[in-house]
Amino acid sequence: MPLRWSVSKTMLLKSTTRHIRIFSAEIKDNDFVPSDSVLTLDVDPDNELIWSEEALQKVYRQFDELVESNAGAELTEHNLRRIGSDLEHFVRNLLQKGEVAYNLNCRVLNYSMGLPQVISGES
């Protein structure tokens, strides 16, 4: 996605949370190429959650809004971490609403956003 942030020089900046990774880079031939005009977003790289296309698109739209709200600001790791943290909270909100769910077949179960909701068969 094109950025309108000011950058003094091109270097790889990143933000990494449990379910959101953002890099100031393009991916070319499976390698990161630092960029001052492109951010790469990796949502749930460990497949800990089950995503619908609609929920995933909500995350992408929220990402676009957060990047746009920083237009003109300096591109720094701090700014990327703030966006990453905001997106992590957004994902938690989607989980709490039931729009995404934990992937119980994930390699490692980590309920970092709270215990899964289990609906009892009893009334």
C-alpha positions, 0 to 999 in steps of 0.5 A: 500500500502506498504511504505518505509518510516521511522517511529519512532513509530506506530501512526495514522497520517492523511491528510484531504482535501475536497476530499482526506483523507489519513490515516496511518492505515489499516481498520479492522472491520470498525476501523482504526488500525495505521500502519507504512507500510500501507496508506489508501486513501479515495477519495471524502468521501462525494460523491460531485463528479461524478467519472468514473472508469478511473478518479478514477484510475488516482487518485490512480496512482497519489497517488502511484507516490506521495508515491513512490517519498517520499520513504525513507523520514520520515512519518509525518503529514506534508508529508501526508498533502503535498501528500493530497494537491497535490492530491486535486489539481490533482482532481481539474485538472480532474474537469476542464478537465471535467473528473469528474463532480460535483454531483448536487444531493449531500447532500450539494452543495459546489463548492470549486473547482469553479463553475460548467460549464454550456453549453448554448443551444444558439450558 
